[in-house]
Amino acid sequence: MEETVTISAALIPDAHAAVAKVNKRAAKLGLPPFTITVSEAYLGTYTPYPLGQIPLRRALVDVTIAGEQPKYGGWRLMARVSREGGAVILAEVPGETVPANQRERLGLCDHCGKSRKRTATFVVGHDDGSVKQVGRQCIADFLGSGSETASRITSYLSLVVDFALIGSWLPERPEEGGGWSGSGGRESAYGLTDYLTIAGKVINAHGWRPSGQGEHATRHIVRSYMRCDGYFPPPFYINLKSGMSRSEWEKICASKVDAEEIRSVIEWALNASGSTYMDNIAEVARAGFVTGKTMGLMASVIPAFRKQEAAKAAWLVRREEALKSSFVGTVGERLRDLTVVLTDHRMIDTSFGYSSLYKMVDEGGNLFAWFSSNGIDRAVGETITITGTVKAHKTFKDIQETMLTRCKVSA
């Protein structure tokens, strides 16, 4: 038998765990194992609310489960009939069609002929076309090899039905109105573009809030927003957990996101490298989706990108100004009473010990540099008057700079 279903990519571990559980039981009964094949993740649109503002895309995978149908002496498992609450549920094994009246016969065993209040029975079919519904204690006569106990066989068969129908560990299917919530508390897997778009809305509305702020952290607010799929006002339990007021939610809903910036953020993330943090960003970006465990990491990508872009913009401004610089004087010439602004001061380890490197600029935009072993008691940003000798003219990346030596500060 073989069944293929679509599930959230976040539930891949559950799928493999389910395979291992069934196969462990099958091994004890000497039965062949089931196999599972998982496709590459892809994005699927899902908007459960008619008023949802954004059709969020989940990362989905197609899972194919295949295995031999339990069979013994010409008999095979066709379905399980069970009572769930006040309803009688007929769960057919893929590829089997069970007569509708079997649902109404729950409690009756065709083998022993006894009718009793049963929670579950099994429908078995023979190669000759006959169909019977039998109880737990009689199933071993149809699908057992003679040594297994009825409880072990029925336990295994229940797993087979649940497993084949993907009914016990997968989220509700979208066509049935489910929310891809998963099991065991797992979050859905969201498409990277959608997640960053919502994160951008939250950050634009309320600024970046690191994880140290608990439930008020950006990643938690984004999770809350995505759980209600942009629906406003959000359900009460989400509003309560996030601790946000109606006006705060309204601000998020009204905030705008630059789609071009989001594309640039993703491009930057795909090529991130140089540290563990950057490598992790690149790994998630290449996967193409965000799960509950990577939401915090990827929420930080937008402020990290903006910080880098701001630094780059500031550098470009400084470079534009620096390109205006020209050499001053000639090598060996003594320049007197230069009025300059001290723009940088750093300690440099040289073969003669530590020296102070001072960077300066005059009112014409000309750049100067001076190595001093003694240093001066002046702060970056101060305007000073200096006299020094031109040691050299140097060009670096098209920027001209005059190197000074034997300088004296007079004011």
C-alpha positions in Angstrom: 0.0 0.0 0.0 1.2 3.6 -0.7 -0.1 7.0 0.4 1.2 10.4 -0.4 0.2 13.5 1.6 1.3 17.1 2.0 2.6 18.3 5.4 4.3 21.2 6.9 8.1 21.0 6.5 8.3 21.5 10.3 6.8 18.1 10.7 9.5 16.1 8.9 11.0 14.8 12.2 7.5 13.6 13.2 7.2 11.7 10.0 10.4 9.9 10.5 9.6 9.2 14.1 6.3 7.7 13.1 8.1 5.4 10.6 10.5 4.2 13.3 7.6 3.5 15.7 5.7 1.4 13.3 8.8 -0.4 12.0 9.9 -1.3 15.5 6.6 -3.0 16.1 6.7 -4.7 12.7 10.2 -6.1 13.5 8.9 -7.8 16.6 6.2 -9.5 14.6 8.6 -10.5 11.8 6.9 -8.2 9.3 8.5 -6.1 6.6 9.2 -2.4 7.4 7.5 0.7 5.9 9.5 3.2 3.9 9.1 7.0 3.7 10.1 9.4 1.0 10.1 13.1 1.6 10.2 15.6 -1.3 12.2 18.9 -1.4 10.4 21.7 0.5 8.3 24.1 -1.5 6.0 27.0 -0.7 2.2 26.6 -0.6 -0.2 29.5 -0.1 -2.7 29.0 2.7 -5.1 31.7 4.0 -7.6 30.3 6.5 -9.4 33.6 7.3 -11.5 35.4 4.7 -10.2 38.7 6.1 -6.6 37.7 6.2 -4.5 40.6 5.1 -1.6 38.5 3.7 -1.8 35.1 2.0 1.1 33.6 4.0 2.9 30.7 2.4 4.0 27.7 4.4 7.0 25.5 3.5 5.5 22.2 2.6 6.8 18.7 1.6 5.1 15.7 0.0 5.5 12.6 2.1 5.1 9.2 0.4 4.6 6.2 2.7 4.8 2.7 1.3 4.8 -0.8 2.8 3.3 -4.3 2.5 -0.3 -4.7 3.6 -0.5 -7.1 6.6 -1.7 -10.4 5.1 -2.0 -14.0 6.4 -3.7 -17.0 4.9 -5.3 -15.0 2.2 -6.7 -12.5 4.6 -5.6 -8.8 4.6 -6.4 -5.7 6.7 -8.9 -3.4 5.1 -10.0 -0.9 7.8 -10.5 -0.1 11.4 -13.9 0.9 12.8 -13.6 2.8 16.1 -15.8 5.0 18.3 -14.4 8.5 18.8 -16.6 10.4 21.2 -20.1 10.1 19.9 -19.0 9.3 16.3 -18.1 6.0 14.6 -15.0 6.5 12.5 -14.2 4.2 9.6 -10.5 4.4 8.7 -9.7 2.6 5.5 -6.3 1.4 4.5 -5.2 3.2 1.3 -6.5 1.4 -1.8 -9.2 -0.5 0.0 -13.0 0.2 -0.2 -15.1 -1.1 2.7 -18.8 -1.6 2.4 -20.6 1.3 4.1 -22.6 -1.0 6.4 -19.4 -2.0 8.3 -19.6 1.4 10.1 -23.0 0.3 11.5 -21.8 -3.1 12.6 -19.3 -1.8 15.3 -19.4 -4.2 18.2 -20.3 -7.3 16.2 -17.6 -9.9 15.5 -18.3 -12.1 12.5 -15.8 -14.7 13.7 -17.0 -15.5 17.2 -20.5 -14.2 16.6 -20.6 -12.2 19.7 -21.9 -8.6 19.9 -20.6 -6.5 22.7 -19.7 -2.9 23.4 -16.4 -2.5 21.7 -14.3 0.6 21.1 -12.8 -0.8 17.9 -13.0 -3.7 15.5 -11.1 -4.5 12.3 -12.4 -5.2 8.8 -10.5 -7.9 7.0 -10.9 -9.1 3.4 -10.1 -12.5 1.8 -8.7 -13.1 -1.7 -12.0 -14.8 -2.6 -13.9 -11.5 -2.0 -15.4 -12.2 1.4 -15.3 -9.4 4.0 -15.6 -9.8 7.8 -15.5 -7.5 10.8 -13.7 -9.1 13.7 -12.9 -8.1 17.3 -9.5 -7.7 18.9 -9.4 -11.1 20.4 -10.2 -12.9 17.1 -8.0 -10.9 14.8 -5.0 -13.3 15.4 -6.9 -16.1 13.6 -6.9 -13.9 10.5 -3.7 -11.9 10.5 -1.5 -13.8 13.0 1.1 -16.4 12.3 0.1 -18.4 15.3 2.7 -17.2 17.9 1.7 -13.5 18.4 -0.8 -12.5 21.0 -4.0 -10.8 19.9 -3.0 -7.6 21.8 0.3 -7.3 20.0 -1.3 -7.8 16.6 -4.2 -5.4 17.2 -1.7 -2.8 18.6 0.3 -3.1 15.4 -2.7 -3.0 13.1 -3.9 0.1 14.8 -0.6 1.7 14.1 -0.7 0.6 10.5 -4.1 2.3 10.0 -3.1 5.5 11.7 0.2 5.5 9.9 -1.2 4.7 6.5 -3.8 7.4 6.8 -1.4 9.9 8.3 -4.1 10.5 11.0 -2.3 10.5 14.3 0.7 12.7 13.9 0.1 15.2 11.1 -1.6 18.5 11.1 -5.1 18.9 9.7 -5.0 19.0 5.9 -5.6 22.5 4.4 -8.7 21.3 2.4 -10.2 20.3 5.7 -9.8 23.7 7.2 -6.8 23.0 9.4 -4.2 25.5 10.4 -0.9 23.5 9.8 -0.3 23.9 13.5 1.5 20.5 13.7 1.9 18.4 16.8 4.0 18.4 19.9 3.9 22.2 20.0 5.8 22.7 16.8 5.2 25.8 14.8 4.4 25.9 11.1 7.2 26.4 8.7 6.8 29.8 6.9 8.2 30.9 3.7 11.3 33.2 4.2 9.9 36.1 2.2 6.6 36.1 4.1 8.3 35.8 7.5 10.7 38.7 6.8 7.8 40.8 5.4 5.9 40.4 8.7 9.0 40.9 10.7 9.6 44.1 8.8 6.1 45.3 9.6 6.6 44.6 13.3 10.0 46.3 13.4 8.8 49.3 11.4 5.9 49.7 13.9 7.6 49.1 17.2 11.4 48.9 16.5 13.7 46.0 17.0 13.2 44.1 20.3 15.8 41.5 21.2 14.9 38.1 22.8 15.8 39.5 26.3 12.4 41.3 26.3 10.6 38.0 26.6 7.1 37.9 25.1 7.6 41.5 23.9 10.5 40.4 21.8 10.1 40.9 18.0 10.2 37.2 17.3 7.3 36.6 19.6 5.2 39.4 18.2 5.9 38.1 14.7 4.9 34.6 15.7 1.6 35.9 17.2 0.9 37.9 14.0 1.6 34.9 11.8 -0.4 32.5 13.9 -3.5 34.6 13.2 -2.5 35.1 9.6 -2.7 38.9 9.6 -6.3 38.7 10.8 -7.4 41.7 12.7 -8.3 42.0 15.5 -6.3 38.9 16.5 -8.0 36.1 18.4 -8.3 36.9 22.1 -5.8 34.2 23.3 -3.1 35.6 20.9 -3.8 39.2 22.0 -3.6 38.1 25.6 -0.3 36.1 25.2 1.5 38.9 23.3 0.4 41.5 25.9 -0.2 44.0 23.1 -3.0 46.5 23.0 -5.4 47.0 20.1 -3.6 50.2 19.1 -0.3 48.4 19.0 -1.8 45.8 16.7 -3.3 48.5 14.5 0.1 50.1 14.2 1.6 46.8 12.9 -1.3 46.2 10.5 -0.9 49.8 9.1 2.9 49.7 8.8 4.4 49.4 5.2 7.2 47.2 4.1 9.5 47.9 1.1 9.4 44.7 -1.0 12.7 45.7 -2.6 14.4 45.9 0.8 13.1 42.4 1.7 14.6 41.1 -1.5 17.9 42.8 -0.7 17.8 41.3 2.8 17.4 37.8 1.5 20.2 38.3 -1.1 22.4 39.5 1.8 21.5 36.6 4.0 22.1 34.0 1.2 25.7 35.3 1.0 26.3 35.9 4.7 29.6 34.4 6.0 32.4 35.2 8.4 31.0 34.2 11.8 28.8 31.5 13.3 25.9 34.0 13.3 26.3 34.8 9.6 26.8 31.2 8.6 23.5 30.2 10.4 21.7 33.0 8.6 22.9 31.7 5.3 21.8 28.1 6.1 18.3 29.2 6.9 18.1 31.5 3.9 19.2 28.7 1.6 16.5 26.4 3.1 13.9 29.0 2.1 11.7 28.7 5.2 11.6 29.6 8.8 10.5 27.3 11.7 9.8 28.0 15.3 13.4 27.4 16.3 14.8 29.8 13.7 12.3 32.6 14.0 14.5 34.6 16.5 17.6 34.2 14.3 15.8 35.4 11.2 13.9 38.2 12.9 17.4 39.7 13.7 18.4 39.7 10.0 16.5 42.9 9.2 18.2 45.1 11.8 21.5 43.5 11.1 21.1 44.3 7.4 20.0 47.8 8.1 23.0 48.4 10.4 25.3 47.2 7.7 23.6 49.4 5.1 23.8 52.4 7.4 27.5 51.8 8.0 28.1 51.4 4.2 26.2 54.6 3.5 28.2 56.5 6.2 31.4 55.1 4.7 30.4 56.2 1.2 29.8 59.7 2.5 33.2 59.7 4.2 34.8 58.4 1.0 33.1 61.0 -1.1 34.5 63.7 1.1 37.9 62.0 1.2 38.1 62.0 -2.6 38.2 65.8 -2.4 41.6 65.6 -0.7 44.7 66.9 -2.5 48.4 66.7 -1.5 49.6 69.7 0.5 53.2 71.1 0.2 56.2 69.2 -1.0 58.2 66.4 0.7 60.5 68.0 3.2 58.6 71.3 3.3 57.7 72.7 6.8 54.0 73.5 6.9 53.1 76.0 9.6 50.0 76.8 11.5 47.7 74.4 9.8 44.1 74.5 11.2 42.8 71.0 11.2 40.1 68.8 12.8 41.2 65.7 14.5 39.1 62.9 12.9 40.7 59.7 14.3 43.2 58.5 16.9 44.3 54.9 17.3 47.3 53.0 18.7 49.5 51.1 16.2 51.9 48.4 17.2 55.2 49.0 15.3 58.7 47.5 15.4 59.6 50.4 17.7 56.8 49.9 20.1 53.3 51.5 20.2 52.7 54.8 18.3 49.7 57.0 18.1 48.3 57.5 14.6 46.4 60.8 14.2 44.1 61.5 11.2 43.2 65.1 10.4 41.4 67.2 7.8 41.6 70.8 7.0 38.8 73.1 5.9 39.6 72.4 2.2 39.0 68.6 2.8 42.7 67.7 2.5 43.7 64.7 4.6 46.7 64.5 6.9 48.3 61.7 8.9 50.9 61.8 11.7 52.6 59.1 13.7 53.6 60.2 17.2 55.5 58.3 19.8 54.5 60.7 22.6 50.9 61.5 21.7 48.9 64.7 22.4 46.2 65.4 24.9 43.5 66.2 22.4 40.2 64.4 21.7 38.7 63.3 18.3 36.5 66.1 17.0 38.6 68.9 18.3 40.0 71.7 16.1 43.8 72.1 16.5 46.6 74.2 15.0 49.6 72.2 14.0 53.0 72.8 12.4 54.8 69.8 10.8 57.1 68.6 8.0 55.8 66.8 5.0 57.2 63.3 5.2 55.5 61.7 2.1 52.5 61.9 -0.2 50.5 58.6 -0.3 47.5 57.5 -2.4 45.2 54.7 -1.2 42.1 53.7 -3.3 42.3 57.1 -5.1 42.4 59.1 -1.9 45.4 61.4 -1.5 46.8 61.9 2.0 49.7 64.0 3.2 52.0 62.3 5.8 53.5 64.6 8.4 56.3 64.2 10.9 58.0 66.3 13.7 54.7 68.0 14.4 54.0 70.5 17.2 50.5 71.5 18.4 50.3 75.2 19.2 46.5 75.5 19.9 
